[in-house]
Amino acid sequence: MILETAPLTIRPGQNAAFEQAFAEAQGLIAGMPGYLSHELHHCVERPQEYLLLVRWTTVEAHEQGFRQSPQYQAWKSLLHGFYDPFPTVLHYAPVAGLQNASAAPRPAAM
């Protein structure tokens, strides 16, 4: 599993429009081969900042599969105009952590 990270800074006053466009765009990425899941987080301290996390089977599934697809062109058309500056996207491989969150120990009942 590969985790793609994209810290996004949105142009002032565009949060609602960005979130609406993202709601449409997420369907484009979700149907791609090698896609596993995604999350979009809004920063509590900095209202113009978001963090996009996408899980892929491989870096190639993102870089060659998605980015060279017609779906990416639609994604770009929907979202790229909101970014200022354009994000630096990086890929991470797992090192440590829970493999299955449902297997995490539960706190004892009081």
Contact map, one row per residue, 1 for C-alpha under 8 A:
11100000000000000000000000000000000000000000000000000011110000000000000000000000000000000000110000000000000000
11110000000000000000000000000000000000000000000000000011111000000000000000000000000000000011110000000000000000
11111000000000000000000000000000000000000000000000001111000000000000000000000000000000000011110000000000000000
01111100000000000000000000000000000000000000000000011111000000000000000000000000000000001111000000000000000000
00111110000000000000000000000000000000000000000000111100000000000000000000000000000000001111000000000000000000
00011111000000000000000000000000000000000000000000111000000000000000000000000000000000111100000000000000000000
00001111100000000000000000000000000000000000000011110000000000000000000000000000000000111000000000000000000000
00000111110000000000000000000000000000000000000011110000000000000000000000000000001101100000000000000000000000
00000011111000000000000000000000000000000000000111000000000000000000000000000000001111100000000000000000000000
00000001111101100100000000000000000000000000000111000000000000000000000000000000011100000000000000000000000000
00000000111111100000000000000000000000000000000100000000000000000000000000000000011100000000000000000000000000
00000000011111100000000000000000000000000000000100000000000000000000000000000000000000000000000000000000000000
00000000001111110000000000000000000000000000000000000000000000000000000000000000000000000000000000000000000000
00000000011111111100000000000000000000000000000000000000000000000000000000000000010000000000000000000000000000
00000000011111111110000000000000000000000000000100000000000000000000000000000000000000000000000000000000000000
00000000000011111111000000000000000000000000000000000000000000000000000000000000000000000000000000000000000000
00000000000001111111100000000000000000000000000000000000000000000000000000000000000000000000000000000000000000
00000000010001111111110000000000000000000000000000000000000000000000000000000010010000000000000000000000000000
00000000000000111111111000000000000000000000000000000000000000000000000000000000000000000000000000000000000000
00000000000000011111111100000000000000000000000000000000000000000000000000000000000000000000000000000000000000
00000000000000001111111110000000000000000000000000000000000000000000000000000110000000000000000000000000000000
00000000000000000111111111000000000000000000000000000000000000000000000000000110000000000000000000000000000000
00000000000000000011111111100000000000000000000000000000000000000000000000000000000000000000000000000000000000
00000000000000000001111111110000000000000000000000000000000000000000000000000000000000000000000000000000000000
00000000000000000000111111111000000000000000000000000000000000000000000001100110000000000000000000000000000000
00000000000000000000011111111100000000000000000000000000000000000000000000000000000000000000000000000000000000
00000000000000000000001111111110000000000000000000000000000000000000000000000000000000000000000000000000000000
00000000000000000000000111111111000000000000000000000000000000000000001101100000000000000000000000000000000000
00000000000000000000000011111111001000000000000000000000000000000100001100100000000000000000000000000000000000
00000000000000000000000001111111001110000000000000000000000000000000000000000000000000000000000000000000000000
00000000000000000000000000111111101000000000000000000000000000000000000000000000000000000000000000000000000000
00000000000000000000000000011111111000000000000000000000000000001100000000000000000000000000000000000000000000
00000000000000000000000000000011111000000000000000000000000010001000000000000000000000000000000000000000000000
00000000000000000000000000000001111100000000000000000001110011001000000000000000000000000000000000000000000000
00000000000000000000000000001111111110000000000000000111100011000000000000000000000000000000000000000000000000
00000000000000000000000000000100011111000000000000000111100000000000000000000000000000000000000000000000000000
00000000000000000000000000000100001111100000000000000111000000000000000000000000000000000000000000000000000000
00000000000000000000000000000000000111110000000000011110000000000000000000000000000000000000000000000000000000
00000000000000000000000000000000000011111000000000011100000000000000000000000000000000000000000000000000000000
00000000000000000000000000000000000001111100000001111000000000000000000000000000000000000000000000000000000000
00000000000000000000000000000000000000111110000001110000000000000000000000000000000000000000000000000000000000
00000000000000000000000000000000000000011111001011100000000000000000000000000000000000000000000000000000000000
00000000000000000000000000000000000000001111111111100000000000000000000000000000000000000000000000000000000000
00000000000000000000000000000000000000000111111000000000000000000000000000000000000000000000000000000000000000
00000000000000000000000000000000000000000011111000000000000000000000000000000000000000000000000000000000000000
00000000000000000000000000000000000000000011111110000000000000000000000000000000000000000000000000000000000000
00000000000000000000000000000000000000000111111110000000000000000000000000000000000000000000000000000000000000
00000000111100100000000000000000000000000010011111000000000000000000000000000000000000000000000000000000000000
00000011110000000000000000000000000000000110011111100000000000000000000000000000000000000000000000000000000000
00000011110000000000000000000000000000011110000111110000000000000000000000000000000000000000000000000000000000
00001111000000000000000000000000000000011110000011111000000000000000000000000000000000000000000000000000000000
00011111000000000000000000000000000001111000000001111100000000000000000000000000000000000000000000000000000000
00111100000000000000000000000000000001110000000000111110000000000000000000000000000000000000000000000000000000
00111000000000000000000000000000001111100000000000011111000000000000000000000000000000000000000000000000000000
11110000000000000000000000000000001111000000000000001111100000000000000000000000000000000000000000000000000000
11110000000000000000000000000000011110000000000000000111111011000000000000000000000000000000000000000000000000
11000000000000000000000000000000011100000000000000000011111010000000000000000000000000000000000000000000000000
11000000000000000000000000000000010000000000000000000001111111000000000000000000000000000000000000000000000000
01000000000000000000000000000000000000000000000000000001111111100000000000000000000000000010000000000000000000
00000000000000000000000000000000000000000000000000000000011111111000000000000000000000000000000000000000000000
00000000000000000000000000000000111000000000000000000001111111111100000000000000000000000000000000000000000000
00000000000000000000000000000000011000000000000000000001011111111110000000000000000000000000000000000000000000
00000000000000000000000000000000000000000000000000000000001111111111000000000000000000000000000000000000000000
00000000000000000000000000000000000000000000000000000000000111111111000000000000000000000000000000000000000000
00000000000000000000000000000001110000000000000000000000000111111111100000000000000000000000000000000000000000
00000000000000000000000000001001000000000000000000000000000011111111101100000000000000000000000000000000000000
00000000000000000000000000000000000000000000000000000000000001111111100110000000000000000000000000000000000000
00000000000000000000000000000000000000000000000000000000000000111111110100000000000000000000000000000000000000
00000000000000000000000000000000000000000000000000000000000000001111111110000000000000000000000000000000000000
00000000000000000000000000000000000000000000000000000000000000000001111111000000000000000000000000000000000000
00000000000000000000000000011000000000000000000000000000000000000100111111100000000000000000000000000000000000
00000000000000000000000000011000000000000000000000000000000000000111111111110000000000000000000000000000000000
00000000000000000000000000000000000000000000000000000000000000000010111111111000000000000000000000000000000000
00000000000000000000000010010000000000000000000000000000000000000000011111111100000000000000000000000000000000
00000000000000000000000010011000000000000000000000000000000000000000001111111111000000000000000000000000000000
00000000000000000000000000000000000000000000000000000000000000000000000111111111000000000000000000000000000000
00000000000000000000000000000000000000000000000000000000000000000000000011111111100000000000000000000000000000
00000000000000000000110010000000000000000000000000000000000000000000000001111111100000000000000000000000000000
00000000000000000100110010000000000000000000000000000000000000000000000000111111111000000000000000000000000000
00000000000000000000000000000000000000000000000000000000000000000000000000111111111001000000000000000000000000
00000000000000000000000000000000000000000000000000000000000000000000000000001111111000000000000000000000000000
00000000011001000100000000000000000000000000000000000000000000000000000000000011111100000000000000000000000000
00000001111000000000000000000000000000000000000000000000000000000000000000000011111111100000000000000000000000
00000001111000000000000000000000000000000000000000000000000000000000000000000000011111100000000000000000000000
00000000100000000000000000000000000000000000000000000000000000000000000000000000001111100000000000000000000000
00000001100000000000000000000000000000000000000000000000000000000000000000000001001111110000000000000000000000
00000111100000000000000000000000000000000000000000000000000000000000000000000000001111111000000000000000000000
00000110000000000000000000000000000000000000000000000000000000000000000000000000000001111100000000000000000000
00011110000000000000000000000000000000000000000000000000000000000000000000000000000000111110000000000000000000
00011100000000000000000000000000000000000000000000000000000000000000000000000000000000011111000000000000000000
01111000000000000000000000000000000000000000000000000000001000000000000000000000000000001111100000000000000000
01111000000000000000000000000000000000000000000000000000000000000000000000000000000000000111110000000000000000
11100000000000000000000000000000000000000000000000000000000000000000000000000000000000000011111000000000000000
11100000000000000000000000000000000000000000000000000000000000000000000000000000000000000001111110000000000000
00000000000000000000000000000000000000000000000000000000000000000000000000000000000000000000111110000000000000
00000000000000000000000000000000000000000000000000000000000000000000000000000000000000000000011111000000000000
00000000000000000000000000000000000000000000000000000000000000000000000000000000000000000000011111100000000000
00000000000000000000000000000000000000000000000000000000000000000000000000000000000000000000000111111001000000
00000000000000000000000000000000000000000000000000000000000000000000000000000000000000000000000011111000000000
00000000000000000000000000000000000000000000000000000000000000000000000000000000000000000000000001111111000000
00000000000000000000000000000000000000000000000000000000000000000000000000000000000000000000000001111111000000
00000000000000000000000000000000000000000000000000000000000000000000000000000000000000000000000000011111000000
00000000000000000000000000000000000000000000000000000000000000000000000000000000000000000000000000011111100000
00000000000000000000000000000000000000000000000000000000000000000000000000000000000000000000000001011111110000
00000000000000000000000000000000000000000000000000000000000000000000000000000000000000000000000000000011111000
00000000000000000000000000000000000000000000000000000000000000000000000000000000000000000000000000000001111100
00000000000000000000000000000000000000000000000000000000000000000000000000000000000000000000000000000000111110
00000000000000000000000000000000000000000000000000000000000000000000000000000000000000000000000000000000011111
00000000000000000000000000000000000000000000000000000000000000000000000000000000000000000000000000000000001111
00000000000000000000000000000000000000000000000000000000000000000000000000000000000000000000000000000000000111
